[in-house]
Amino acid sequence: MPKNLIKPTTLKGFRDYLPSSMIAREQLIETARGVFRSYGFTPIDTPALEYSEILLGKGSDETDKQMFRFTDPGNRDVAMRFDLTIPFARFTAQHLHELALPFKRYHIGTVWRAEKPQKGRYREFMQCDFDTIGSNANGADIEVLLVIHDLLESIGFSKFTVRVNNRLVLNGLLDKLGLVDSSVGILRCLDKLSKVGHDNVVKEMTEVVGTTTEQAESVLKLAALEGTSDQILAELKTMLSGNEAGEAGVEKLSELFGSATAAGIPNDRIALDLSIARGLDYYTGTIYETFLGDLPKIGSVCSGGRYDNLAGLFTSQVLPGVGASLGLDRLLAAMDELEMIDSGSTPAPVLVTVFDARRHADYLSVGRQLRQAGIGTEVFIEPKQMAKQLKYANRKGFRIALIAGEDEFEKGTWQLKNLESGEQIEVPADGLLEKVQEVLGV
C-alpha cells in the first residue's frame, strides 16, 4: 500500500455536489433558463476574475473584506467576483456600443465570498440573475414581477407570494416628514421591524437616527398598512397627496397590480407590503421579495428591484435598470425540505441490462432507439449477474429496467421491469418504445 497518501478533503466553506444534488441543481437551472428565454432575456457570462479596482468599494466594507483577492502571475491586482451585478455593470459599459437598448440579460454563474461558513452558506455559490437595462419604463418593472411568478410556478411551487414595495412611496413620506437626509438610517431600522418589533424600532429611530417619536410612528404607520392592494393604495394616495415622488410611486404600483390582474396572476400570489425595506437604500423604485407559503421562515427566494444607474462608475451614459436574482441554493434547500427533489442519481430513467455478451450489439441498438425517441437510456457496461444489475438500477434510481436473454431474443420480446412498482411484463420488441413511453408517462 502506498505511503503518504493525500487526505481527500474539500476547502473550508466549499463543497462537492453528489450526482443527486447536481441533477436537481441542473434541472432548476434549466427551468430558469427556459423561463428567462421565453421573455426574451439573453445569456451572458463574465470572467471569474476581475481587476480589483472593478470590484472594490462597490458593495460594502464587509464585502471588500470577504473578497478573494491576490496578485496573479502577471503581477496584476485581481479579485474573484463576489456577485454578478458589478461585473454586469463593467460588461455593459465596456460593450455598450454592441448592445441594443433596452438590453435584457440573464446570467447564471458562480461567485465567491470569504464569509464565515455556516449551514446552507458557503464561500462558493451560484447566482441566477436577470435584468433589463436602459429603460425607465414601468413596463420593465411589471415584467420582472411576471418572470418571478412564472419562475416559481414552473419550478413546481403553488403556494408563494411576491411581496412588492416602491422606494418612491417611502421617499414621499420621508420628504413630507422632513427626513430625507435620514433615509438610510431609517431604512436600516425599518428592516429590523419583523425581528425586534415596533417599540424597539421606534427607540432606535429616535435614539440612533435622531427622529422624533411622532416621525418614527408615522413611518411605522405606513409600514403597517394592511388590506388588499386597492385598499392600501387608496390610503397611500391620501397620505402622500401633494408629494410628487409619493404620488409617482403610488401610480406605478397601481399600474403594476392592475397589469398583474390583467395577466392572470392570482391575487394570493402578489401582495403590497410596505414593510419591505431590505436594499431600499440601493434600489430607487419597485422592489420585490418572494416568500414560500409552506416555508416562510426560509426567507426570500427571489429578490430584486429598480436602480437608477447600474454602470455609473464605468460610463457617463445613464443606464437605469430593473431585475432580480433567484436564490438557487436557498430554493434547493426548500425543495429538499418539501420533498420536491428526486433522490435518484441518474438523469436517464431507463437501464438496458446486459444478459448475453454475444448480443451486446442488440442491447446497444435498443438503447440508441430509445435515446433517438428522446428517452434517456443507459446500457449496462458488461454482462453480470442480473441481481447485481438490478441492484445497481435501484441504487441509482432508474425507473425501468429492460431485460432480454436467449429466450426473449428468440421470441422477439423484452422483459420490462417497473422498478417503482416492482411489476414485470413481457413486451413485443416492436412495441417496446410505446410501452416504455406509457410507463414513463411521456
Buried (B, 14 or more C-beta within 10 A) or exposed (E): EEEEEEEEEEEEBEBEEEEBBEBBBEBBBEBBBEBBEEBEBEEBEBEBBBEBEBBBEBBEEEBBEBBBBEEEEEEEEBBBBBBBBBBBBBBBBEEBEEBEEBBBBBBBBEBBBBBEBEEEEBBBBBBBBBBBBBBBEBBBBBBBBBBBBBBBBBBEBEBBBBBBBBBBBBBBBBBBBEBEEBBEBBBBBBBEBEEEEEEEBBBBBBEEBEBEEEBBBBBBEBBEBEEEBEEBBBBBBEBBEEBEBBBBBBBBBBBBBBBBBEEEBEEEBBBBBBBBBBBBBBBBBBBBBBBBEEBEEBBBBBBBBBBBBBBBBBBEEEBBBBBBBBBBBBBBBBBEEBEBBEEBBBEBBBBBBBBBEEBBEBBEEBBEBBBEEEBBBBBBEEBBEBEEBBEBBBEBBBBBBBBBEEEBBEEEBBBBBBBEEEEEEEBEBEEBBEBBBEBBEE
